Amino acid sequence: MAGAAAGDGGSRTRGRRLMGKGYAEGPAAEAAEEERERLAQGPPPPRAELRKAVYGCTREQPEPHLLGWDDEVDQDALFDAGQAWGLSVRLVAAA
């Protein structure tokens, strides 16, 4: 008996097999579970605003340090006047 050998208790029903629910397994189910967990934790904290900051070296402070915000500091003027060198712009969290 094919049915008994297949482990279905001797039933000869054709085409009926135990199958998993495809939508409840695998990556889609894992992604849905992760989304439920995120929603249960509540909204994420607000992200700090990022601003462009100018860093460079001066005679008084030879190590790179904050010189000011990019929209408030004229990098070319500082460098041309010899007041600052090694200038760089970095994204930093605005206070």
N, CA, C and O atoms as a GROMACS GRO file, in nm:
protein
  380
    1MET      N    1   0.083  -0.119   0.000
    1MET     CA    2   0.000   0.000   0.000
    1MET      C    3   0.087   0.125   0.000
    1MET      O    4   0.169   0.145   0.089
    2ALA      N    5   0.067   0.203  -0.097
    2ALA     CA    6   0.147   0.324  -0.109
    2ALA      C    7   0.113   0.422   0.001
    2ALA      O    8   0.202   0.491   0.053
    3GLY      N    9  -0.014   0.430   0.038
    3GLY     CA   10  -0.056   0.526   0.140
    3GLY      C   11   0.002   0.493   0.275
    3GLY      O   12   0.046   0.583   0.347
    4ALA      N   13   0.003   0.366   0.311
    4ALA     CA   14   0.056   0.326   0.440
    4ALA      C   15   0.206   0.348   0.445
    4ALA      O   16   0.259   0.386   0.549
    5ALA      N   17   0.273   0.324   0.334
    5ALA     CA   18   0.418   0.344   0.331
    5ALA      C   19   0.455   0.491   0.340
    5ALA      O   20   0.561   0.526   0.391
    6ALA      N   21   0.367   0.577   0.292
    6ALA     CA   22   0.395   0.721   0.294
    6ALA      C   23   0.370   0.780   0.432
    6ALA      O   24   0.406   0.895   0.457
    7GLY      N   25   0.309   0.703   0.522
    7GLY     CA   26   0.291   0.751   0.658
    7GLY      C   27   0.166   0.832   0.678
    7GLY      O   28   0.158   0.911   0.772
    8ASP      N   29   0.065   0.815   0.591
    8ASP     CA   30  -0.058   0.892   0.608
    8ASP      C   31  -0.169   0.808   0.670
    8ASP      O   32  -0.287   0.839   0.655
    9GLY      N   33  -0.131   0.701   0.741
    9GLY     CA   34  -0.228   0.620   0.812
    9GLY      C   35  -0.311   0.531   0.722
    9GLY      O   36  -0.419   0.488   0.763
   10GLY      N   37  -0.267   0.503   0.603
   10GLY     CA   38  -0.338   0.414   0.514
   10GLY      C   39  -0.437   0.485   0.424
   10GLY      O   40  -0.500   0.420   0.340
   11SER      N   41  -0.452   0.612   0.436
   11SER     CA   42  -0.544   0.687   0.350
   11SER      C   43  -0.491   0.686   0.208
   11SER      O   44  -0.372   0.704   0.184
   12ARG      N   45  -0.582   0.665   0.116
   12ARG     CA   46  -0.541   0.662  -0.024
   12ARG      C   47  -0.579   0.792  -0.094
   12ARG      O   48  -0.594   0.793  -0.216
   13THR      N   49  -0.595   0.898  -0.022
   13THR     CA   50  -0.631   1.026  -0.082
   13THR      C   51  -0.516   1.076  -0.164
   13THR      O   52  -0.404   1.090  -0.114
   14ARG      N   53  -0.542   1.103  -0.291
   14ARG     CA   54  -0.435   1.147  -0.380
   14ARG      C   55  -0.422   1.299  -0.375
   14ARG      O   56  -0.520   1.372  -0.363
   15GLY      N   57  -0.298   1.343  -0.385
   15GLY     CA   58  -0.272   1.486  -0.398
   15GLY      C   59  -0.280   1.563  -0.267
   15GLY      O   60  -0.249   1.682  -0.265
   16ARG      N   61  -0.321   1.500  -0.160
   16ARG     CA   62  -0.331   1.571  -0.032
   16ARG      C   63  -0.207   1.539   0.050
   16ARG      O   64  -0.188   1.425   0.093
   17ARG      N   65  -0.127   1.636   0.069
   17ARG     CA   66  -0.008   1.619   0.152
   17ARG      C   67  -0.002   1.736   0.250
   17ARG      O   68  -0.056   1.843   0.224
   18LEU      N   69   0.063   1.712   0.360
   18LEU     CA   70   0.081   1.821   0.455
   18LEU      C   71   0.188   1.914   0.400
   18LEU      O   72   0.299   1.872   0.370
   19MET      N   73   0.152   2.039   0.388
   19MET     CA   74   0.245   2.139   0.335
   19MET      C   75   0.248   2.258   0.429
   19MET      O   76   0.148   2.295   0.491
   20GLY      N   77   0.364   2.317   0.437
   20GLY     CA   78   0.375   2.438   0.516
   20GLY      C   79   0.309   2.554   0.443
   20GLY      O   80   0.292   2.551   0.321
   21LYS      N   81   0.272   2.654   0.517
   21LYS     CA   82   0.215   2.774   0.456
   21LYS      C   83   0.332   2.858   0.408
   21LYS      O   84   0.403   2.917   0.489
   22GLY      N   85   0.350   2.865   0.281
   22GLY     CA   86   0.464   2.935   0.223
   22GLY      C   87   0.477   3.079   0.269
   22GLY      O   88   0.588   3.129   0.286
   23TYR      N   89   0.364   3.146   0.288
   23TYR     CA   90   0.369   3.285   0.329
   23TYR      C   91   0.408   3.302   0.475
   23TYR      O   92   0.442   3.413   0.518
   24ALA      N   93   0.403   3.194   0.553
   24ALA     CA   94   0.434   3.203   0.696
   24ALA      C   95   0.572   3.148   0.728
   24ALA      O   96   0.604   3.126   0.845
   25GLU      N   97   0.653   3.128   0.626
   25GLU     CA   98   0.786   3.075   0.648
   25GLU      C   99   0.886   3.153   0.564
   25GLU      O  100   0.849   3.218   0.466
   26GLY      N  101   1.010   3.146   0.602
   26GLY     CA  102   1.117   3.201   0.520
   26GLY      C  103   1.143   3.349   0.543
   26GLY      O  104   1.099   3.405   0.644
   27PRO      N  105   1.214   3.412   0.450
   27PRO     CA  106   1.258   3.551   0.466
   27PRO      C  107   1.145   3.651   0.484
   27PRO      O  108   1.159   3.748   0.559
   28ALA      N  109   1.033   3.630   0.415
   28ALA     CA  110   0.922   3.723   0.428
   28ALA      C  111   0.865   3.722   0.569
   28ALA      O  112   0.834   3.827   0.626
   29ALA      N  113   0.853   3.603   0.626
   29ALA     CA  114   0.803   3.593   0.763
   29ALA      C  115   0.902   3.654   0.862
   29ALA      O  116   0.861   3.720   0.958
   30GLU      N  117   1.030   3.634   0.839
   30GLU     CA  118   1.132   3.693   0.926
   30GLU      C  119   1.129   3.845   0.919
   30GLU      O  120   1.138   3.912   1.022
   31ALA      N  121   1.114   3.899   0.800
   31ALA     CA  122   1.107   4.045   0.784
   31ALA      C  123   0.984   4.101   0.854
   31ALA      O  124   0.990   4.206   0.917
   32ALA      N  125   0.871   4.031   0.842
   32ALA     CA  126   0.748   4.076   0.908
   32ALA      C  127   0.765   4.074   1.060
   32ALA      O  128   0.719   4.165   1.128
   33GLU      N  129   0.830   3.971   1.112
   33GLU     CA  130   0.853   3.962   1.256
   33GLU      C  131   0.943   4.075   1.303
   33GLU      O  132   0.918   4.135   1.408
   34GLU      N  133   1.048   4.105   1.228
   34GLU     CA  134   1.137   4.216   1.264
   34GLU      C  135   1.062   4.348   1.264
   34GLU      O  136   1.084   4.432   1.351
   35GLU      N  137   0.973   4.367   1.166
   35GLU     CA  138   0.894   4.491   1.160
   35GLU      C  139   0.801   4.500   1.281
   35GLU      O  140   0.787   4.608   1.339
   36ARG      N  141   0.738   4.390   1.320
   36ARG     CA  142   0.652   4.390   1.439
   36ARG      C  143   0.732   4.428   1.564
   36ARG      O  144   0.684   4.503   1.648
   37GLU      N  145   0.854   4.376   1.575
   37GLU     CA  146   0.938   4.409   1.691
   37GLU      C  147   0.975   4.557   1.691
   37GLU      O  148   0.975   4.621   1.796
   38ARG      N  149   1.007   4.611   1.574
   38ARG     CA  150   1.041   4.754   1.565
   38ARG      C  151   0.922   4.840   1.606
   38ARG      O  152   0.938   4.938   1.678
   39LEU      N  153   0.804   4.804   1.558
   39LEU     CA  154   0.684   4.881   1.592
   39LEU      C  155   0.652   4.872   1.741
   39LEU      O  156   0.604   4.969   1.800
   40ALA      N  157   0.678   4.757   1.802
   40ALA     CA  158   0.652   4.740   1.944
   40ALA      C  159   0.744   4.827   2.030
   40ALA      O  160   0.708   4.864   2.142
   41GLN      N  161   0.861   4.859   1.978
   41GLN     CA  162   0.957   4.942   2.053
   41GLN      C  163   0.922   5.090   2.048
   41GLN      O  164   0.980   5.169   2.122
   42GLY      N  165   0.829   5.127   1.966
   42GLY     CA  166   0.790   5.267   1.954
   42GLY      C  167   0.874   5.339   1.849
   42GLY      O  168   0.961   5.278   1.787
   43PRO      N  169   0.846   5.467   1.830
   43PRO     CA  170   0.919   5.542   1.726
   43PRO      C  171   1.066   5.557   1.762
   43PRO      O  172   1.101   5.565   1.880
   44PRO      N  173   1.153   5.562   1.661
   44PRO     CA  174   1.296   5.579   1.690
   44PRO      C  175   1.322   5.720   1.743
   44PRO      O  176   1.248   5.813   1.712
   45PRO      N  177   1.427   5.737   1.821
   45PRO     CA  178   1.459   5.870   1.871
   45PRO      C  179   1.497   5.961   1.755
   45PRO      O  180   1.548   5.914   1.653
   46PRO      N  181   1.473   6.091   1.768
   46PRO     CA  182   1.508   6.183   1.659
   46PRO      C  183   1.659   6.185   1.637
   46PRO      O  184   1.738   6.180   1.731
   47ARG      N  185   1.698   6.193   1.511
   47ARG     CA  186   1.839   6.197   1.477
   47ARG      C  187   1.890   6.340   1.487
   47ARG      O  188   1.818   6.435   1.455
   48ALA      N  189   2.012   6.354   1.532
   48ALA     CA  190   2.072   6.486   1.545
   48ALA      C  191   2.095   6.546   1.406
   48ALA      O  192   2.129   6.475   1.311
   49GLU      N  193   2.076   6.675   1.395
   49GLU     CA  194   2.101   6.744   1.269
   49GLU      C  195   2.252   6.747   1.244
   49GLU      O  196   2.330   6.777   1.335
   50LEU      N  197   2.291   6.716   1.121
   50LEU     CA  198   2.433   6.719   1.086
   50LEU      C  199   2.465   6.850   1.014
   50LEU      O  200   2.388   6.897   0.930
   51ARG      N  201   2.580   6.907   1.048
   51ARG     CA  202   2.626   7.029   0.983
   51ARG      C  203   2.770   7.009   0.938
   51ARG      O  204   2.843   6.927   0.994
   52LYS      N  205   2.809   7.086   0.838
   52LYS     CA  206   2.947   7.083   0.790
   52LYS      C  207   3.030   7.175   0.879
   52LYS      O  208   3.000   7.293   0.894
   53ALA      N  209   3.135   7.118   0.937
   53ALA     CA  210   3.223   7.193   1.026
   53ALA      C  211   3.362   7.198   0.964
   53ALA      O  212   3.408   7.101   0.904
   54VAL      N  213   3.429   7.312   0.981
   54VAL     CA  214   3.565   7.330   0.930
   54VAL      C  215   3.663   7.303   1.043
   54VAL      O  216   3.654   7.363   1.150
   55TYR      N  217   3.755   7.212   1.019
   55TYR     CA  218   3.861   7.179   1.113
   55TYR      C  219   3.993   7.219   1.052
   55TYR      O  220   4.011   7.214   0.930
   56GLY      N  221   4.085   7.259   1.135
   56GLY     CA  222   4.218   7.294   1.087
   56GLY      C  223   4.312   7.322   1.203
   56GLY      O  224   4.276   7.313   1.320
   57CYS      N  225   4.436   7.357   1.167
   57CYS     CA  226   4.541   7.386   1.265
   57CYS      C  227   4.570   7.535   1.266
   57CYS      O  228   4.559   7.602   1.164
   58THR      N  229   4.607   7.586   1.384
   58THR     CA  230   4.648   7.726   1.398
   58THR      C  231   4.776   7.731   1.479
   58THR      O  232   4.819   7.630   1.536
   59ARG      N  233   4.838   7.848   1.486
   59ARG     CA  234   4.960   7.863   1.567
   59ARG      C  235   4.932   7.832   1.714
   59ARG      O  236   5.011   7.766   1.781
   60GLU      N  237   4.818   7.880   1.762
   60GLU     CA  238   4.783   7.860   1.902
   60GLU      C  239   4.751   7.714   1.934
   60GLU      O  240   4.780   7.666   2.043
   61GLN      N  241   4.691   7.644   1.837
   61GLN     CA  242   4.655   7.502   1.855
   61GLN      C  243   4.702   7.426   1.731
   61GLN      O  244   4.630   7.419   1.632
   62PRO      N  245   4.822   7.368   1.736
   62PRO     CA  246   4.876   7.301   1.619
   62PRO      C  247   4.805   7.170   1.582
   62PRO      O  248   4.824   7.120   1.471
   63GLU      N  249   4.726   7.114   1.672
   63GLU     CA  250   4.648   6.995   1.640
   63GLU      C  251   4.517   7.038   1.573
   63GLU      O  252   4.464   7.144   1.605
   64PRO      N  253   4.464   6.957   1.480
   64PRO     CA  254   4.336   6.993   1.416
   64PRO      C  255   4.226   7.012   1.520
   64PRO      O  256   4.210   6.931   1.612
   65HIS      N  257   4.149   7.120   1.504
   65HIS     CA  258   4.039   7.149   1.594
   65HIS      C  259   3.931   7.224   1.517
   65HIS      O  260   3.952   7.268   1.404
   66LEU      N  261   3.816   7.239   1.579
   66LEU     CA  262   3.702   7.306   1.515
   66LEU      C  263   3.732   7.454   1.501
   66LEU      O  264   3.762   7.523   1.599
   67LEU      N  265   3.722   7.502   1.377
   67LEU     CA  266   3.740   7.645   1.351
   67LEU      C  267   3.606   7.716   1.338
   67LEU      O  268   3.595   7.835   1.365
   68GLY      N  269   3.504   7.642   1.297
   68GLY     CA  270   3.371   7.700   1.282
   68GLY      C  271   3.288   7.622   1.182
   68GLY      O  272   3.333   7.520   1.129
   69TRP      N  273   3.166   7.670   1.157
   69TRP     CA  274   3.078   7.605   1.062
   69TRP      C  275   3.112   7.649   0.921
   69TRP      O  276   3.152   7.764   0.899
   70ASP      N  277   3.097   7.559   0.826
   70ASP     CA  278   3.134   7.583   0.687
   70ASP      C  279   3.067   7.707   0.629
   70ASP      O  280   3.129   7.781   0.552
   71ASP      N  281   2.941   7.731   0.665
   71ASP     CA  282   2.871   7.847   0.609
   71ASP      C  283   2.904   7.977   0.683
   71ASP      O  284   2.854   8.084   0.647
   72GLU      N  285   2.988   7.969   0.787
   72GLU     CA  286   3.025   8.089   0.863
   72GLU      C  287   3.174   8.121   0.857
   72GLU      O  288   3.216   8.228   0.901
   73VAL      N  289   3.255   8.029   0.804
   73VAL     CA  290   3.401   8.047   0.801
   73VAL      C  291   3.448   8.051   0.656
   73VAL      O  292   3.408   7.967   0.575
   74ASP      N  293   3.533   8.148   0.624
   74ASP     CA  294   3.591   8.156   0.490
   74ASP      C  295   3.725   8.083   0.493
   74ASP      O  296   3.827   8.139   0.534
   75GLN      N  297   3.724   7.958   0.447
   75GLN     CA  298   3.844   7.875   0.451
   75GLN      C  299   3.958   7.936   0.371
   75GLN      O  300   4.073   7.937   0.415
   76ASP      N  301   3.926   7.985   0.253
   76ASP     CA  302   4.030   8.042   0.166
   76ASP      C  303   4.097   8.162   0.232
   76ASP      O  304   4.219   8.176   0.225
   77ALA      N  305   4.019   8.247   0.296
   77ALA     CA  306   4.076   8.365   0.362
   77ALA      C  307   4.166   8.324   0.478
   77ALA      O  308   4.273   8.382   0.495
   78LEU      N  309   4.124   8.227   0.557
   78LEU     CA  310   4.207   8.180   0.669
   78LEU      C  311   4.339   8.123   0.619
   78LEU      O  312   4.445   8.151   0.676
   79PHE      N  313   4.333   8.044   0.513
   79PHE     CA  314   4.454   7.982   0.460
   79PHE      C  315   4.545   8.086   0.395
   79PHE      O  316   4.666   8.087   0.420
   80ASP      N  317   4.487   8.172   0.312
   80ASP     CA  318   4.566   8.274   0.242
   80ASP      C  319   4.636   8.369   0.340
   80ASP      O  320   4.748   8.413   0.314
   81ALA      N  321   4.572   8.399   0.451
   81ALA     CA  322   4.630   8.488   0.550
   81ALA      C  323   4.730   8.415   0.641
   81ALA      O  324   4.796   8.478   0.723
   82GLY      N  325   4.742   8.282   0.626
   82GLY     CA  326   4.834   8.205   0.709
   82GLY      C  327   4.781   8.183   0.850
   82GLY      O  328   4.858   8.145   0.939
   83GLN      N  329   4.652   8.206   0.872
   83GLN     CA  330   4.594   8.189   1.005
   83GLN      C  331   4.559   8.044   1.036
   83GLN      O  332   4.550   8.006   1.153
   84ALA      N  333   4.539   7.964   0.930
   84ALA     CA  334   4.502   7.824   0.952
   84ALA      C  335   4.550   7.740   0.833
   84ALA      O  336   4.560   7.790   0.721
   85TRP      N  337   4.580   7.615   0.858
   85TRP     CA  338   4.624   7.523   0.753
   85TRP      C  339   4.574   7.383   0.785
   85TRP      O  340   4.522   7.358   0.894
   86GLY      N  341   4.590   7.292   0.690
   86GLY     CA  342   4.540   7.155   0.711
   86GLY      C  343   4.390   7.154   0.725
   86GLY      O  344   4.335   7.079   0.806
   87LEU      N  345   4.323   7.238   0.647
   87LEU     CA  346   4.178   7.253   0.662
   87LEU      C  347   4.104   7.131   0.605
   87LEU      O  348   4.143   7.074   0.504
   88SER      N  349   3.998   7.095   0.672
   88SER     CA  350   3.909   6.988   0.625
   88SER      C  351   3.767   7.020   0.669
   88SER      O  352   3.745   7.094   0.764
   89VAL      N  353   3.673   6.961   0.598
   89VAL     CA  354   3.532   6.978   0.632
   89VAL      C  355   3.478   6.841   0.673
   89VAL      O  356   3.497   6.742   0.603
   90ARG      N  357   3.411   6.838   0.788
   90ARG     CA  358   3.355   6.713   0.841
   90ARG      C  359   3.208   6.735   0.876
   90ARG      O  360   3.167   6.844   0.914
   91LEU      N  361   3.129   6.628   0.863
   91LEU     CA  362   2.992   6.632   0.909
   91LEU      C  363   2.990   6.600   1.058
   91LEU      O  364   3.040   6.496   1.100
   92VAL      N  365   2.933   6.690   1.136
   92VAL     CA  366   2.925   6.668   1.280
   92VAL      C  367   2.783   6.699   1.327
   92VAL      O  368   2.710   6.774   1.261
   93ALA      N  369   2.745   6.642   1.439
   93ALA     CA  370   2.614   6.669   1.497
   93ALA      C  371   2.611   6.811   1.552
   93ALA      O  372   2.696   6.849   1.632
   94ALA      N  373   2.513   6.888   1.509
   94ALA     CA  374   2.499   7.025   1.559
   94ALA      C  375   2.442   7.019   1.700
   94ALA      O  376   2.350   6.942   1.727
   95ALA      N  377   2.494   7.100   1.787
   95ALA     CA  378   2.449   7.102   1.926
   95ALA      C  379   2.319   7.176   1.942
   95ALA      O  380   2.267   7.187   2.053
   0.00000   0.00000   0.00000
